[in-house]
Amino acid sequence: MPKKKVGAGNLRCKRCGTFRAIIRTYGLQICRRCFREVSEELNFRKYN
Ligand SMILES: [Zn+2]
C-alpha cells in the first residue's frame, strides 16, 4: 500500500480506507465513522 500520496484533499482513513469525512484530530487521520469507534476505545465522551 503506497502511503506517500498524502495531501490536503487526498486524506484516507487508516482504518477502513475511505476518503470521506476524514478527521485528523489527535493525529489519527480516520473517517468520522471509525473515529466514533476509536473514540469509544479511547474512552472519549460519546455525547457532546
Ligand atoms: Zn474509516
mmCIF file of the protein (N, C-alpha, C, O) and its ligand, coordinates in Angstrom:
data_MODEL
# 
_entry.id   MODEL 
# 
loop_
_entity.id 
_entity.type 
_entity.pdbx_number_of_molecules 
1 polymer     1 
2 non-polymer 1 
# 
_entity_poly.entity_id                      1 
_entity_poly.type                           'polypeptide(L)' 
_entity_poly.nstd_linkage                   no 
_entity_poly.nstd_monomer                   no 
_entity_poly.pdbx_seq_one_letter_code       MPKKKVGAGNLRCKRCGTFRAIIRTYGLQICRRCFREVSEELNFRKYN 
_entity_poly.pdbx_seq_one_letter_code_can   MPKKKVGAGNLRCKRCGTFRAIIRTYGLQICRRCFREVSEELNFRKYN 
_entity_poly.pdbx_strand_id                 A 
# 
loop_
_entity_poly_seq.entity_id 
_entity_poly_seq.num 
_entity_poly_seq.mon_id 
_entity_poly_seq.hetero 
1 1  MET n 
1 2  PRO n 
1 3  LYS n 
1 4  LYS n 
1 5  LYS n 
1 6  VAL n 
1 7  GLY n 
1 8  ALA n 
1 9  GLY n 
1 10 ASN n 
1 11 LEU n 
1 12 ARG n 
1 13 CYS n 
1 14 LYS n 
1 15 ARG n 
1 16 CYS n 
1 17 GLY n 
1 18 THR n 
1 19 PHE n 
1 20 ARG n 
1 21 ALA n 
1 22 ILE n 
1 23 ILE n 
1 24 ARG n 
1 25 THR n 
1 26 TYR n 
1 27 GLY n 
1 28 LEU n 
1 29 GLN n 
1 30 ILE n 
1 31 CYS n 
1 32 ARG n 
1 33 ARG n 
1 34 CYS n 
1 35 PHE n 
1 36 ARG n 
1 37 GLU n 
1 38 VAL n 
1 39 SER n 
1 40 GLU n 
1 41 GLU n 
1 42 LEU n 
1 43 ASN n 
1 44 PHE n 
1 45 ARG n 
1 46 LYS n 
1 47 TYR n 
1 48 ASN n 
# 
loop_
_struct_asym.id 
_struct_asym.entity_id 
A 1 
B 2 
# 
loop_
_chem_comp.id 
_chem_comp.type 
_chem_comp.mon_nstd_flag 
ALA 'L-peptide linking' y 
ARG 'L-peptide linking' y 
ASN 'L-peptide linking' y 
CYS 'L-peptide linking' y 
GLN 'L-peptide linking' y 
GLU 'L-peptide linking' y 
GLY 'peptide linking'   y 
ILE 'L-peptide linking' y 
LEU 'L-peptide linking' y 
LYS 'L-peptide linking' y 
MET 'L-peptide linking' y 
PHE 'L-peptide linking' y 
PRO 'L-peptide linking' y 
SER 'L-peptide linking' y 
THR 'L-peptide linking' y 
TYR 'L-peptide linking' y 
VAL 'L-peptide linking' y 
ZN  non-polymer         . 
# 
_pdbx_entity_nonpoly.entity_id   2 
_pdbx_entity_nonpoly.name        ? 
_pdbx_entity_nonpoly.comp_id     ZN 
# 
_pdbx_nonpoly_scheme.asym_id         B 
_pdbx_nonpoly_scheme.entity_id       2 
_pdbx_nonpoly_scheme.mon_id          ZN 
_pdbx_nonpoly_scheme.ndb_seq_num     1 
_pdbx_nonpoly_scheme.pdb_seq_num     101 
_pdbx_nonpoly_scheme.auth_seq_num    101 
_pdbx_nonpoly_scheme.pdb_mon_id      ZN 
_pdbx_nonpoly_scheme.auth_mon_id     ZN 
_pdbx_nonpoly_scheme.pdb_strand_id   A 
_pdbx_nonpoly_scheme.pdb_ins_code    . 
# 
loop_
_atom_site.group_PDB 
_atom_site.id 
_atom_site.type_symbol 
_atom_site.label_atom_id 
_atom_site.label_alt_id 
_atom_site.label_comp_id 
_atom_site.label_asym_id 
_atom_site.label_entity_id 
_atom_site.label_seq_id 
_atom_site.pdbx_PDB_ins_code 
_atom_site.Cartn_x 
_atom_site.Cartn_y 
_atom_site.Cartn_z 
_atom_site.occupancy 
_atom_site.B_iso_or_equiv 
_atom_site.pdbx_formal_charge 
_atom_site.auth_seq_id 
_atom_site.auth_comp_id 
_atom_site.auth_asym_id 
_atom_site.auth_atom_id 
_atom_site.pdbx_PDB_model_num 
ATOM   1   N  N  . MET A 1 1  ? 0.813   -1.218 0.000  1.00 0.00 ? 1   MET A N  1 
ATOM   2   C  CA . MET A 1 1  ? 0.000   0.000  0.000  1.00 0.00 ? 1   MET A CA 1 
ATOM   3   C  C  . MET A 1 1  ? 0.838   1.256  0.000  1.00 0.00 ? 1   MET A C  1 
ATOM   4   O  O  . MET A 1 1  ? 1.537   1.539  0.973  1.00 0.00 ? 1   MET A O  1 
ATOM   5   N  N  . PRO A 1 2  ? 0.777   2.007  -1.074 1.00 0.00 ? 2   PRO A N  1 
ATOM   6   C  CA . PRO A 1 2  ? 1.537   3.269  -1.142 1.00 0.00 ? 2   PRO A CA 1 
ATOM   7   C  C  . PRO A 1 2  ? 0.965   4.299  -0.194 1.00 0.00 ? 2   PRO A C  1 
ATOM   8   O  O  . PRO A 1 2  ? -0.233  4.582  -0.220 1.00 0.00 ? 2   PRO A O  1 
ATOM   9   N  N  . LYS A 1 3  ? 1.796   4.843  0.620  1.00 0.00 ? 3   LYS A N  1 
ATOM   10  C  CA . LYS A 1 3  ? 1.303   5.858  1.550  1.00 0.00 ? 3   LYS A CA 1 
ATOM   11  C  C  . LYS A 1 3  ? 2.102   7.143  1.432  1.00 0.00 ? 3   LYS A C  1 
ATOM   12  O  O  . LYS A 1 3  ? 2.274   7.889  2.396  1.00 0.00 ? 3   LYS A O  1 
ATOM   13  N  N  . LYS A 1 4  ? 2.579   7.374  0.232  1.00 0.00 ? 4   LYS A N  1 
ATOM   14  C  CA . LYS A 1 4  ? 3.334   8.605  0.015  1.00 0.00 ? 4   LYS A CA 1 
ATOM   15  C  C  . LYS A 1 4  ? 2.417   9.742  -0.408 1.00 0.00 ? 4   LYS A C  1 
ATOM   16  O  O  . LYS A 1 4  ? 2.687   10.915 -0.154 1.00 0.00 ? 4   LYS A O  1 
ATOM   17  N  N  . LYS A 1 5  ? 1.325   9.358  -1.062 1.00 0.00 ? 5   LYS A N  1 
ATOM   18  C  CA . LYS A 1 5  ? 0.389   10.378 -1.520 1.00 0.00 ? 5   LYS A CA 1 
ATOM   19  C  C  . LYS A 1 5  ? -0.463  10.906 -0.372 1.00 0.00 ? 5   LYS A C  1 
ATOM   20  O  O  . LYS A 1 5  ? -1.591  10.457 -0.166 1.00 0.00 ? 5   LYS A O  1 
ATOM   21  N  N  . VAL A 1 6  ? 0.063   11.828 0.346  1.00 0.00 ? 6   VAL A N  1 
ATOM   22  C  CA . VAL A 1 6  ? -0.689  12.409 1.452  1.00 0.00 ? 6   VAL A CA 1 
ATOM   23  C  C  . VAL A 1 6  ? -0.728  13.917 1.303  1.00 0.00 ? 6   VAL A C  1 
ATOM   24  O  O  . VAL A 1 6  ? 0.282   14.595 1.497  1.00 0.00 ? 6   VAL A O  1 
ATOM   25  N  N  . GLY A 1 7  ? -1.876  14.432 0.965  1.00 0.00 ? 7   GLY A N  1 
ATOM   26  C  CA . GLY A 1 7  ? -2.000  15.879 0.828  1.00 0.00 ? 7   GLY A CA 1 
ATOM   27  C  C  . GLY A 1 7  ? -3.391  16.326 1.180  1.00 0.00 ? 7   GLY A C  1 
ATOM   28  O  O  . GLY A 1 7  ? -4.289  15.508 1.378  1.00 0.00 ? 7   GLY A O  1 
ATOM   29  N  N  . ALA A 1 8  ? -3.564  17.595 1.258  1.00 0.00 ? 8   ALA A N  1 
ATOM   30  C  CA . ALA A 1 8  ? -4.889  18.124 1.590  1.00 0.00 ? 8   ALA A CA 1 
ATOM   31  C  C  . ALA A 1 8  ? -5.889  17.713 0.528  1.00 0.00 ? 8   ALA A C  1 
ATOM   32  O  O  . ALA A 1 8  ? -5.656  17.919 -0.663 1.00 0.00 ? 8   ALA A O  1 
ATOM   33  N  N  . GLY A 1 9  ? -6.985  17.143 0.946  1.00 0.00 ? 9   GLY A N  1 
ATOM   34  C  CA . GLY A 1 9  ? -8.000  16.724 -0.003 1.00 0.00 ? 9   GLY A CA 1 
ATOM   35  C  C  . GLY A 1 9  ? -7.822  15.290 -0.457 1.00 0.00 ? 9   GLY A C  1 
ATOM   36  O  O  . GLY A 1 9  ? -8.701  14.725 -1.107 1.00 0.00 ? 9   GLY A O  1 
ATOM   37  N  N  . ASN A 1 10 ? -6.697  14.705 -0.120 1.00 0.00 ? 10  ASN A N  1 
ATOM   38  C  CA . ASN A 1 10 ? -6.458  13.318 -0.504 1.00 0.00 ? 10  ASN A CA 1 
ATOM   39  C  C  . ASN A 1 10 ? -6.223  12.450 0.724  1.00 0.00 ? 10  ASN A C  1 
ATOM   40  O  O  . ASN A 1 10 ? -5.466  11.480 0.687  1.00 0.00 ? 10  ASN A O  1 
ATOM   41  N  N  . LEU A 1 11 ? -6.869  12.810 1.778  1.00 0.00 ? 11  LEU A N  1 
ATOM   42  C  CA . LEU A 1 11 ? -6.685  12.045 3.007  1.00 0.00 ? 11  LEU A CA 1 
ATOM   43  C  C  . LEU A 1 11 ? -7.496  10.760 2.953  1.00 0.00 ? 11  LEU A C  1 
ATOM   44  O  O  . LEU A 1 11 ? -8.584  10.699 2.380  1.00 0.00 ? 11  LEU A O  1 
ATOM   45  N  N  . ARG A 1 12 ? -6.931  9.757  3.561  1.00 0.00 ? 12  ARG A N  1 
ATOM   46  C  CA . ARG A 1 12 ? -7.587  8.463  3.542  1.00 0.00 ? 12  ARG A CA 1 
ATOM   47  C  C  . ARG A 1 12 ? -7.662  7.886  4.957  1.00 0.00 ? 12  ARG A C  1 
ATOM   48  O  O  . ARG A 1 12 ? -6.739  8.030  5.758  1.00 0.00 ? 12  ARG A O  1 
ATOM   49  N  N  . CYS A 1 13 ? -8.757  7.247  5.230  1.00 0.00 ? 13  CYS A N  1 
ATOM   50  C  CA . CYS A 1 13 ? -8.924  6.662  6.550  1.00 0.00 ? 13  CYS A CA 1 
ATOM   51  C  C  . CYS A 1 13 ? -7.938  5.511  6.728  1.00 0.00 ? 13  CYS A C  1 
ATOM   52  O  O  . CYS A 1 13 ? -7.816  4.642  5.865  1.00 0.00 ? 13  CYS A O  1 
ATOM   53  N  N  . LYS A 1 14 ? -7.254  5.519  7.838  1.00 0.00 ? 14  LYS A N  1 
ATOM   54  C  CA . LYS A 1 14 ? -6.263  4.472  8.087  1.00 0.00 ? 14  LYS A CA 1 
ATOM   55  C  C  . LYS A 1 14 ? -6.913  3.169  8.523  1.00 0.00 ? 14  LYS A C  1 
ATOM   56  O  O  . LYS A 1 14 ? -6.275  2.117  8.551  1.00 0.00 ? 14  LYS A O  1 
ATOM   57  N  N  . ARG A 1 15 ? -8.171  3.256  8.856  1.00 0.00 ? 15  ARG A N  1 
ATOM   58  C  CA . ARG A 1 15 ? -8.869  2.059  9.324  1.00 0.00 ? 15  ARG A CA 1 
ATOM   59  C  C  . ARG A 1 15 ? -9.630  1.362  8.214  1.00 0.00 ? 15  ARG A C  1 
ATOM   60  O  O  . ARG A 1 15 ? -9.424  0.176  7.958  1.00 0.00 ? 15  ARG A O  1 
ATOM   61  N  N  . CYS A 1 16 ? -10.513 2.105  7.553  1.00 0.00 ? 16  CYS A N  1 
ATOM   62  C  CA . CYS A 1 16 ? -11.366 1.483  6.537  1.00 0.00 ? 16  CYS A CA 1 
ATOM   63  C  C  . CYS A 1 16 ? -10.964 1.886  5.116  1.00 0.00 ? 16  CYS A C  1 
ATOM   64  O  O  . CYS A 1 16 ? -11.390 1.254  4.149  1.00 0.00 ? 16  CYS A O  1 
ATOM   65  N  N  . GLY A 1 17 ? -10.150 2.929  4.986  1.00 0.00 ? 17  GLY A N  1 
ATOM   66  C  CA . GLY A 1 17 ? -9.640  3.294  3.667  1.00 0.00 ? 17  GLY A CA 1 
ATOM   67  C  C  . GLY A 1 17 ? -10.531 4.234  2.886  1.00 0.00 ? 17  GLY A C  1 
ATOM   68  O  O  . GLY A 1 17 ? -10.277 4.472  1.705  1.00 0.00 ? 17  GLY A O  1 
ATOM   69  N  N  . THR A 1 18 ? -11.553 4.770  3.496  1.00 0.00 ? 18  THR A N  1 
ATOM   70  C  CA . THR A 1 18 ? -12.427 5.686  2.774  1.00 0.00 ? 18  THR A CA 1 
ATOM   71  C  C  . THR A 1 18 ? -11.800 7.073  2.674  1.00 0.00 ? 18  THR A C  1 
ATOM   72  O  O  . THR A 1 18 ? -10.901 7.431  3.435  1.00 0.00 ? 18  THR A O  1 
ATOM   73  N  N  . PHE A 1 19 ? -12.299 7.830  1.722  1.00 0.00 ? 19  PHE A N  1 
ATOM   74  C  CA . PHE A 1 19 ? -11.775 9.191  1.551  1.00 0.00 ? 19  PHE A CA 1 
ATOM   75  C  C  . PHE A 1 19 ? -12.754 10.225 2.090  1.00 0.00 ? 19  PHE A C  1 
ATOM   76  O  O  . PHE A 1 19 ? -12.503 11.429 2.044  1.00 0.00 ? 19  PHE A O  1 
ATOM   77  N  N  . ARG A 1 20 ? -13.863 9.732  2.594  1.00 0.00 ? 20  ARG A N  1 
ATOM   78  C  CA . ARG A 1 20 ? -14.925 10.648 3.008  1.00 0.00 ? 20  ARG A CA 1 
ATOM   79  C  C  . ARG A 1 20 ? -14.833 11.013 4.494  1.00 0.00 ? 20  ARG A C  1 
ATOM   80  O  O  . ARG A 1 20 ? -14.574 10.171 5.354  1.00 0.00 ? 20  ARG A O  1 
ATOM   81  N  N  . ALA A 1 21 ? -15.054 12.291 4.752  1.00 0.00 ? 21  ALA A N  1 
ATOM   82  C  CA . ALA A 1 21 ? -15.167 12.781 6.132  1.00 0.00 ? 21  ALA A CA 1 
ATOM   83  C  C  . ALA A 1 21 ? -13.999 12.345 6.996  1.00 0.00 ? 21  ALA A C  1 
ATOM   84  O  O  . ALA A 1 21 ? -14.177 11.729 8.047  1.00 0.00 ? 21  ALA A O  1 
ATOM   85  N  N  . ILE A 1 22 ? -12.828 12.668 6.548  1.00 0.00 ? 22  ILE A N  1 
ATOM   86  C  CA . ILE A 1 22 ? -11.632 12.281 7.298  1.00 0.00 ? 22  ILE A CA 1 
ATOM   87  C  C  . ILE A 1 22 ? -11.363 13.274 8.425  1.00 0.00 ? 22  ILE A C  1 
ATOM   88  O  O  . ILE A 1 22 ? -11.449 14.488 8.244  1.00 0.00 ? 22  ILE A O  1 
ATOM   89  N  N  . ILE A 1 23 ? -11.044 12.741 9.553  1.00 0.00 ? 23  ILE A N  1 
ATOM   90  C  CA . ILE A 1 23 ? -10.717 13.585 10.699 1.00 0.00 ? 23  ILE A CA 1 
ATOM   91  C  C  . ILE A 1 23 ? -9.260  13.336 11.083 1.00 0.00 ? 23  ILE A C  1 
ATOM   92  O  O  . ILE A 1 23 ? -8.809  12.195 11.189 1.00 0.00 ? 23  ILE A O  1 
ATOM   93  N  N  . ARG A 1 24 ? -8.547  14.424 11.286 1.00 0.00 ? 24  ARG A N  1 
ATOM   94  C  CA . ARG A 1 24 ? -7.141  14.235 11.661 1.00 0.00 ? 24  ARG A CA 1 
ATOM   95  C  C  . ARG A 1 24 ? -6.886  14.642 13.113 1.00 0.00 ? 24  ARG A C  1 
ATOM   96  O  O  . ARG A 1 24 ? -5.749  14.850 13.534 1.00 0.00 ? 24  ARG A O  1 
ATOM   97  N  N  . THR A 1 25 ? -7.950  14.744 13.836 1.00 0.00 ? 25  THR A N  1 
ATOM   98  C  CA . THR A 1 25 ? -7.804  15.101 15.240 1.00 0.00 ? 25  THR A CA 1 
ATOM   99  C  C  . THR A 1 25 ? -6.945  14.074 15.961 1.00 0.00 ? 25  THR A C  1 
ATOM   100 O  O  . THR A 1 25 ? -7.064  12.873 15.718 1.00 0.00 ? 25  THR A O  1 
ATOM   101 N  N  . TYR A 1 26 ? -6.100  14.538 16.827 1.00 0.00 ? 26  TYR A N  1 
ATOM   102 C  CA . TYR A 1 26 ? -5.217  13.664 17.602 1.00 0.00 ? 26  TYR A CA 1 
ATOM   103 C  C  . TYR A 1 26 ? -4.275  12.873 16.704 1.00 0.00 ? 26  TYR A C  1 
ATOM   104 O  O  . TYR A 1 26 ? -3.706  11.868 17.130 1.00 0.00 ? 26  TYR A O  1 
ATOM   105 N  N  . GLY A 1 27 ? -4.110  13.321 15.468 1.00 0.00 ? 27  GLY A N  1 
ATOM   106 C  CA . GLY A 1 27 ? -3.176  12.655 14.568 1.00 0.00 ? 27  GLY A CA 1 
ATOM   107 C  C  . GLY A 1 27 ? -3.630  11.270 14.154 1.00 0.00 ? 27  GLY A C  1 
ATOM   108 O  O  . GLY A 1 27 ? -2.809  10.420 13.811 1.00 0.00 ? 27  GLY A O  1 
ATOM   109 N  N  . LEU A 1 28 ? -4.921  11.041 14.185 1.00 0.00 ? 28  LEU A N  1 
ATOM   110 C  CA . LEU A 1 28 ? -5.432  9.710  13.857 1.00 0.00 ? 28  LEU A CA 1 
ATOM   111 C  C  . LEU A 1 28 ? -5.628  9.534  12.367 1.00 0.00 ? 28  LEU A C  1 
ATOM   112 O  O  . LEU A 1 28 ? -5.353  8.466  11.819 1.00 0.00 ? 28  LEU A O  1 
ATOM   113 N  N  . GLN A 1 29 ? -6.101  10.576 11.712 1.00 0.00 ? 29  GLN A N  1 
ATOM   114 C  CA . GLN A 1 29 ? -6.426  10.522 10.279 1.00 0.00 ? 29  GLN A CA 1 
ATOM   115 C  C  . GLN A 1 29 ? -7.343  9.350  9.964  1.00 0.00 ? 29  GLN A C  1 
ATOM   116 O  O  . GLN A 1 29 ? -6.954  8.416  9.262  1.00 0.00 ? 29  GLN A O  1 
ATOM   117 N  N  . ILE A 1 30 ? -8.535  9.403  10.476 1.00 0.00 ? 30  ILE A N  1 
ATOM   118 C  CA . ILE A 1 30 ? -9.530  8.382  10.207 1.00 0.00 ? 30  ILE A CA 1 
ATOM   119 C  C  . ILE A 1 30 ? -10.849 9.058  9.876  1.00 0.00 ? 30  ILE A C  1 
ATOM   120 O  O  . ILE A 1 30 ? -11.033 10.247 10.139 1.00 0.00 ? 30  ILE A O  1 
ATOM   121 N  N  . CYS A 1 31 ? -11.749 8.306  9.307  1.00 0.00 ? 31  CYS A N  1 
ATOM   122 C  CA . CYS A 1 31 ? -13.027 8.893  8.937  1.00 0.00 ? 31  CYS A CA 1 
ATOM   123 C  C  . CYS A 1 31 ? -13.923 9.056  10.159 1.00 0.00 ? 31  CYS A C  1 
ATOM   124 O  O  . CYS A 1 31 ? -13.631 8.548  11.241 1.00 0.00 ? 31  CYS A O  1 
ATOM   125 N  N  . ARG A 1 32 ? -14.998 9.764  9.958  1.00 0.00 ? 32  ARG A N  1 
ATOM   126 C  CA . ARG A 1 32 ? -15.883 10.066 11.077 1.00 0.00 ? 32  ARG A CA 1 
ATOM   127 C  C  . ARG A 1 32 ? -16.449 8.785  11.692 1.00 0.00 ? 32  ARG A C  1 
ATOM   128 O  O  . ARG A 1 32 ? -16.642 8.689  12.904 1.00 0.00 ? 32  ARG A O  1 
ATOM   129 N  N  . ARG A 1 33 ? -16.697 7.847  10.862 1.00 0.00 ? 33  ARG A N  1 
ATOM   130 C  CA . ARG A 1 33 ? -17.284 6.589  11.330 1.00 0.00 ? 33  ARG A CA 1 
ATOM   131 C  C  . ARG A 1 33 ? -16.299 5.830  12.223 1.00 0.00 ? 33  ARG A C  1 
ATOM   132 O  O  . ARG A 1 33 ? -16.646 5.382  13.316 1.00 0.00 ? 33  ARG A O  1 
ATOM   133 N  N  . CYS A 1 34 ? -15.080 5.700  11.739 1.00 0.00 ? 34  CYS A N  1 
ATOM   134 C  CA . CYS A 1 34 ? -14.066 4.995  12.513 1.00 0.00 ? 34  CYS A CA 1 
ATOM   135 C  C  . CYS A 1 34 ? -13.709 5.797  13.755 1.00 0.00 ? 34  CYS A C  1 
ATOM   136 O  O  . CYS A 1 34 ? -13.402 5.229  14.803 1.00 0.00 ? 34  CYS A O  1 
ATOM   137 N  N  . PHE A 1 35 ? -13.749 7.081  13.638 1.00 0.00 ? 35  PHE A N  1 
ATOM   138 C  CA . PHE A 1 35 ? -13.428 7.939  14.784 1.00 0.00 ? 35  PHE A CA 1 
ATOM   139 C  C  . PHE A 1 35 ? -14.359 7.637  15.942 1.00 0.00 ? 35  PHE A C  1 
ATOM   140 O  O  . PHE A 1 35 ? -13.962 7.651  17.107 1.00 0.00 ? 35  PHE A O  1 
ATOM   141 N  N  . ARG A 1 36 ? -15.586 7.369  15.597 1.00 0.00 ? 36  ARG A N  1 
ATOM   142 C  CA . ARG A 1 36 ? -16.571 7.053  16.630 1.00 0.00 ? 36  ARG A CA 1 
ATOM   143 C  C  . ARG A 1 36 ? -16.174 5.766  17.353 1.00 0.00 ? 36  ARG A C  1 
ATOM   144 O  O  . ARG A 1 36 ? -16.259 5.680  18.578 1.00 0.00 ? 36  ARG A O  1 
ATOM   145 N  N  . GLU A 1 37 ? -15.749 4.791  16.599 1.00 0.00 ? 37  GLU A N  1 
ATOM   146 C  CA . GLU A 1 37 ? -15.341 3.525  17.192 1.00 0.00 ? 37  GLU A CA 1 
ATOM   147 C  C  . GLU A 1 37 ? -14.086 3.712  18.031 1.00 0.00 ? 37  GLU A C  1 
ATOM   148 O  O  . GLU A 1 37 ? -13.996 3.233  19.161 1.00 0.00 ? 37  GLU A O  1 
ATOM   149 N  N  . VAL A 1 38 ? -13.132 4.412  17.460 1.00 0.00 ? 38  VAL A N  1 
ATOM   150 C  CA . VAL A 1 38 ? -11.871 4.636  18.161 1.00 0.00 ? 38  VAL A CA 1 
ATOM   151 C  C  . VAL A 1 38 ? -12.088 5.439  19.427 1.00 0.00 ? 38  VAL A C  1 
ATOM   152 O  O  . VAL A 1 38 ? -11.504 5.156  20.473 1.00 0.00 ? 38  VAL A O  1 
ATOM   153 N  N  . SER A 1 39 ? -12.935 6.441  19.313 1.00 0.00 ? 39  SER A N  1 
ATOM   154 C  CA . SER A 1 39 ? -13.180 7.288  20.475 1.00 0.00 ? 39  SER A CA 1 
ATOM   155 C  C  . SER A 1 39 ? -13.762 6.464  21.621 1.00 0.00 ? 39  SER A C  1 
ATOM   156 O  O  . SER A 1 39 ? -13.520 6.751  22.794 1.00 0.00 ? 39  SER A O  1 
ATOM   157 N  N  . GLU A 1 40 ? -14.519 5.457  21.270 1.00 0.00 ? 40  GLU A N  1 
ATOM   158 C  CA . GLU A 1 40 ? -15.065 4.587  22.304 1.00 0.00 ? 40  GLU A CA 1 
ATOM   159 C  C  . GLU A 1 40 ? -13.952 3.760  22.931 1.00 0.00 ? 40  GLU A C  1 
ATOM   160 O  O  . GLU A 1 40 ? -13.920 3.553  24.144 1.00 0.00 ? 40  GLU A O  1 
ATOM   161 N  N  . GLU A 1 41 ? -13.059 3.302  22.099 1.00 0.00 ? 41  GLU A N  1 
ATOM   162 C  CA . GLU A 1 41 ? -11.937 2.527  22.595 1.00 0.00 ? 41  GLU A CA 1 
ATOM   163 C  C  . GLU A 1 41 ? -11.063 3.364  23.513 1.00 0.00 ? 41  GLU A C  1 
ATOM   164 O  O  . GLU A 1 41 ? -10.537 2.879  24.515 1.00 0.00 ? 41  GLU A O  1 
ATOM   165 N  N  . LEU A 1 42 ? -10.921 4.623  23.150 1.00 0.00 ? 42  LEU A N  1 
ATOM   166 C  CA . LEU A 1 42 ? -10.075 5.501  23.941 1.00 0.00 ? 42  LEU A CA 1 
ATOM   167 C  C  . LEU A 1 42 ? -10.843 6.160  25.081 1.00 0.00 ? 42  LEU A C  1 
ATOM   168 O  O  . LEU A 1 42 ? -10.329 7.015  25.801 1.00 0.00 ? 42  LEU A O  1 
ATOM   169 N  N  . ASN A 1 43 ? -12.085 5.729  25.213 1.00 0.00 ? 43  ASN A N  1 
ATOM   170 C  CA . ASN A 1 43 ? -12.914 6.257  26.302 1.00 0.00 ? 43  ASN A CA 1 
ATOM   171 C  C  . ASN A 1 43 ? -13.190 7.747  26.177 1.00 0.00 ? 43  ASN A C  1 
ATOM   172 O  O  . ASN A 1 43 ? -13.260 8.459  27.179 1.00 0.00 ? 43  ASN A O  1 
ATOM   173 N  N  . PHE A 1 44 ? -13.347 8.218  24.935 1.00 0.00 ? 44  PHE A N  1 
ATOM   174 C  CA . PHE A 1 44 ? -13.729 9.600  24.755 1.00 0.00 ? 44  PHE A CA 1 
ATOM   175 C  C  . PHE A 1 44 ? -15.218 9.722  25.038 1.00 0.00 ? 44  PHE A C  1 
ATOM   176 O  O  . PHE A 1 44 ? -15.957 8.738  25.043 1.00 0.00 ? 44  PHE A O  1 
ATOM   177 N  N  . ARG A 1 45 ? -15.622 10.933 25.268 1.00 0.00 ? 45  ARG A N  1 
ATOM   178 C  CA . ARG A 1 45 ? -17.041 11.125 25.520 1.00 0.00 ? 45  ARG A CA 1 
ATOM   179 C  C  . ARG A 1 45 ? -17.834 10.999 24.239 1.00 0.00 ? 45  ARG A C  1 
ATOM   180 O  O  . ARG A 1 45 ? -17.548 11.684 23.257 1.00 0.00 ? 45  ARG A O  1 
ATOM   181 N  N  . LYS A 1 46 ? -18.801 10.156 24.242 1.00 0.00 ? 46  LYS A N  1 
ATOM   182 C  CA . LYS A 1 46 ? -19.595 9.917  23.044 1.00 0.00 ? 46  LYS A CA 1 
ATOM   183 C  C  . LYS A 1 46 ? -20.633 11.015 22.855 1.00 0.00 ? 46  LYS A C  1 
ATOM   184 O  O  . LYS A 1 46 ? -21.007 11.341 21.728 1.00 0.00 ? 46  LYS A O  1 
ATOM   185 N  N  . TYR A 1 47 ? -21.085 11.570 23.944 1.00 0.00 ? 47  TYR A N  1 
ATOM   186 C  CA . TYR A 1 47 ? -22.101 12.611 23.860 1.00 0.00 ? 47  TYR A CA 1 
ATOM   187 C  C  . TYR A 1 47 ? -21.479 13.969 24.156 1.00 0.00 ? 47  TYR A C  1 
ATOM   188 O  O  . TYR A 1 47 ? -20.889 14.184 25.215 1.00 0.00 ? 47  TYR A O  1 
ATOM   189 N  N  . ASN A 1 48 ? -21.620 14.858 23.222 1.00 0.00 ? 48  ASN A N  1 
ATOM   190 C  CA . ASN A 1 48 ? -21.095 16.223 23.317 1.00 0.00 ? 48  ASN A CA 1 
ATOM   191 C  C  . ASN A 1 48 ? -20.163 16.469 22.153 1.00 0.00 ? 48  ASN A C  1 
ATOM   192 O  O  . ASN A 1 48 ? -19.603 17.558 22.030 1.00 0.00 ? 48  ASN A O  1 
HETATM 193 ZN ZN . ZN  B 2 .  ? -12.806 4.763  8.433  1.00 0.00 2 101 ZN  A ZN 1 
# 
